């Protein structure tokens, strides 16, 4: 790429910054939104399948919204070729079904602030996986140092004894960690699956398929809602929108850029997630451990991708 004419719009620094900021703000609001949704739909704390049913409705609606946008843009419903379906199905299972089984169940057993900070793990998992999957995305000493600093922050918030269960809870903090692992794998799979395909179409089908699988699991486990209100439905529609918009834009960015270059912006998710959890859930982060954990997690993500920061800010 020797001149601006050979650079795709989604590879330009200012465009990447604005779109990544858009996605991370939306994902940051998801932490309090999930917890508020449990209350509005009166989902029993012990009803894990009810939580998965809630998640399934959200992502199925998000997928249908995305496909509707695709129809408007393409003037028709685009059906992927048969050879692409296996990759889209795998992406849906990993990035939607698996990720959000662990996310929805885990977030019910830890705070929004802790869940937000733990999400920093997704960046480090992406860096590690990319090293083995993509020749142009190798691990370096700088990335290794960043990972160590970031993991220190995650360790600090996870094992400080302040979790909802009095410390590390596998079905809380542990599930959130597994969710970030699925998210990172999804990012790697997404880069491969979207090559030669429309990212909007891929996102629409993977969200719909992954969401329907969540609904099926929830129904098989007899999950149910204790109440259905207008406020609850509006929240569900907002959560579907944020997923449709954020996943579509993020998938487009991953198609045209190295995975670790986009991963740098994940450091904004703990910041926004923590901020919105404090604002809407009344949770507190104003203690030395939580603040230090947030700083370390964000610093680690920045260091991991420092070489890309110079390119983006030029």
N, C-alpha and C positions, 0 to 999 in steps of 0.2 A: 504494500500500500504506500505508494510514493506521493500521491496527491489526494486532495479532498474528494475528487470525483470517484476514486476507487473505494472510498469508505462508505459503508452502508450507514444510513441514518441512525440505526440502533447501535452503532459502534462509536458514535460521537460522544465525547465526554459530557457535555451539558445535557444531552438527551438521556444518557444513562443515569445521571444524577437525579434528574427530575422524575423519571419513571420509577427508579428504585425507591426514591423518597415516597412516592405515591403508594407503592406496594407495601412498604414497611409501616407506614402510618395505618393503613387498613388492617394489616396483620396485628399491629399493636392493639387495636381496639377489640380484637377477637378474644383476648384473655378475659377482660371483664364481661364481655357480651355472653360468653359461654356460661359463666357463673350466674349472670342475671337471667339467662334463658332457663336454667334449672329452676329458678324461683318462679318465673312467670308461668311455666308449664307444670309447676308443682310436681316435679320429678323426684320421687323418693330417693333419699341419699343412698339407699342400698340397691336401688334399681339400676344396675349397670346397663342392662339391655334397653331401658328407657332412654338412657343417655345416648346410646348408639343409634336408637331410632331417631332421636332429635338430630344427631349428626348426619344421619343418612338423608333426612328430608332437606337439610341445609345444602348438602353437596349435590343431591339430585337436582334441586332447583337451580343451583349455581351452574351445573352442566347444561341444563335446558336453556338458561339465560344466554350462556356462551354460544350454544348452537344457534339460537335465535339471531344473535349478532352476526354469526357467520352467514346465515341465510340472507340477511340484509346486505352484507358486504359482497357476497358471491352471487346474489340473485337466485340462489338455489341451495338445496341441501346437499352438501358435499359428503359423499360416502367414501372413506378411505379404501384403497385397494386391499384385497385379501391378504397380501403379504405383509401389510402394515398392522393388521389387527392384533397380532400376538404382542408386538411392542406396546401398543396402546393399552391392551389389557393388563400387561405387566405394570405399566406406569400407573394405571388406575388402582391396582391392588396395593402397590407399594406406597405411592404418594398420597392416595386418598384413604383407602380402606385401612391399611395397617397403621399409617401415621396417625389417623384420627381415632382409631380404637384406643391407642395408647394415650393420645392427647386428651380426649374427653374423659376417660376413666382416671387418668393421672391428675388432671387439673381439679377434679372433685376432691382429691386428697392432699392438695397442697395449695399454697396461696398463689394469686395471680402474679405477685412480685417475684416469688421464687421460680415459678414456671417461666416467666419472661427471661430471667437471667440464665436459666438452664438452657434456653433456646440457643445460646451462644455456641453450644456444642455442635450444632448443625454446621457451622462454618468450618470447624476443625475437621469434622468427618468428611466434608466435601474436599478439603485440601488433601487429606490422606487418600481417599478413594481416587481422586483425580491423578495422583502420582502414579497409580498402577494402571489407570485406564487410558490416559491421554499423554502421549510423548511430549507435548508442548506445555504440560502442566506439572512439572516435576517438583518434588520436595526440595527445599533449599535450607541452609542453616537459619536464614532469617525466618522462614515459615515455621521451622521447628521451635525456635525461641518463642515466636508468637503463640504457638499451640501450647507450650508449657505455661506461659503466663496466663493464657485464657483458661486452661484447665485448673490453674491455681484458684482463679476466681470462682469457677464452678464448684470446686471442692470446698471452698470457704462457705458458700451459701448453702451447700447441700449437707455438710456435716457439722454445722454450727450448733446443732441441738435446738434450733428454733422452729423446725418443721411442725406441721400440724400434728404429727404423731410423736413429737418430742425428739426428733432426729430424722435420719434417713428412713423413708418409708418406701419400700419397693413399689407398691401400688400407687404411690404418689410421685415422688421425685424419680424413682426408678422407671416408671412408665413414661414420664416426660422425656427422660434420656433415650428410651427406645423410640419415642416419637421423633426426636431429632435425628436419630440414626436412619429412620425411614425417610425423613425429609431429605437428608443428604443423598441417600441412594436414589431417591426420586429425581434429584437435580442431575445426577450423573446419567441416569436412564433417559431423562428428558432431552439432554443434549444430543443423544444418539437417535432417539425416536423421531425428533422433529426435523432431522436433516431430510430435505426434499419434500417436506410436508408443510401445510399451513398450521402454524402454532395455535391459532384460534380453534381450528377444527379438532386438533389433537387434544387440546385442553377441554373442549366441550364433551367429547366422547369419554375421556378418562375420568372426568368429574362425575358424569352421569353414571357410568358403569360402576365406579368405586362407591358412589352414593347409594345406588340400588343394592349393592352387596351389603352395605351397612344397614339399610332398611330391612333386608331379608334376615340378617343376623339378629337385629332387634326384635322383629316379629317372632322369629323362631324361639327366642328367649322370653316371649310374652311381655316385652317392654311396653309401658303405657304412660300416658300423660295424666296427671291428676286434674288438670284444667287446661282449657284452650281459650285464651282471651284475645281481644283485638291488639293489645300491647304486645302480647307474645308473638302473634302472627307478623306484626310489623318488624319486630326484632329478628324473626326468622328470615324475613325478606331481606333485611339489611345484611344479615350474615351471609345469605346466599349471594347477594350482590358483591360484597367484599371479596368473597372467594372467587367468583367469576372474574372480576376485574383484576385482582392481584395475581391469580394464577395465570391468566392469559398474558398479561404484560410481562410477568417474570419468565414465562416459557419463551416468549419472543426474545427477551434479552439473552437467555441461555442459548438460543439457537445461533446467535450471531457473535457471541463472546465466550472466551474461556470461562469455565465454571468458577474458578477461584477469583476471577476478576469481578464477577457479579457477587460472589459470596461476601466481599468486603462490606456490602451494604446491610448484611445481616446484623451488624453491630447496632444498627438503629432499632431493631425489633426489641431487644431488651430495654432500651431507653424508652421507646414509645409504650411498650407493654407495661413497664413499671409505672410510667406516668399516668396512663389511663386507669390502671388498677388502683392507684392512690386516689385518683379523681372520682371514680365511679363506685369503687368497692370500699373506700375508706381505709384501705390497708396502709401500713406505714413502712417506709424504707429508711426513715431517719434514725438509723443506728449505724455504728461504725462498721460492723461486719457486712451488712447489706450494701452500703455505699462502696466499700472497698471491693467487694465481689463484683459489683457492676462495673467499676472502673477497670479492674483487671480483665474482665471478660471483653469489654470493648477495646481495651488497649491491645489485647492479644489478637483480636480480629484485625485491627488496624495494622499491626506489625506483620501479620501473615501476608497481607496484601499490599504492603507499602510501595512496592515497585509499580503497582497499577495506579496508586493514588497520583503519582507524578504524571502519568499519561492522561488520566481523567481530568486533572486540574489544569492541564495545558490548554 
